[in-house]
Amino acid sequence: MIWLGDREYRVRGLAQNTSPKMLKVNLRVLGSNAHGDMALHVDTLEMSSSRQRMAFSKQAAEELHCKESVIHGDLGKVLIDKDRAWKSATHGRGPWWNGGATHMNHAYPKK
């Protein structure tokens, strides 16, 4: 799970993909809406499809009552580089979001 602001993201199914060209994942975003209530959006999407990423951003933004650009920006941070994520998910050394992974160091540089 990855926290960005007050939103928690969970990515599942990345290791089941057999090619970096096909990245079908189950993505969940959980956060609080404008009323302070917990809200979430869950969907299965093909990460190489910009149409599916944009649909996820729009629907999640509606659920969480935030700007679509915020969710779209988060997707870039959560899913980083699909080729690196796929290689990391399939290398057999643990989850791709490990803090020491190269792609995570690029996405979240130490201050």
Beta strands, then each sheet from edge to edge (+ up, - down):
strand 1: 2-4
strand 2: 7-12
strand 3: 24-32
strand 4: 38-46
sheet 1: 1+ 2- 3+ 4-
end
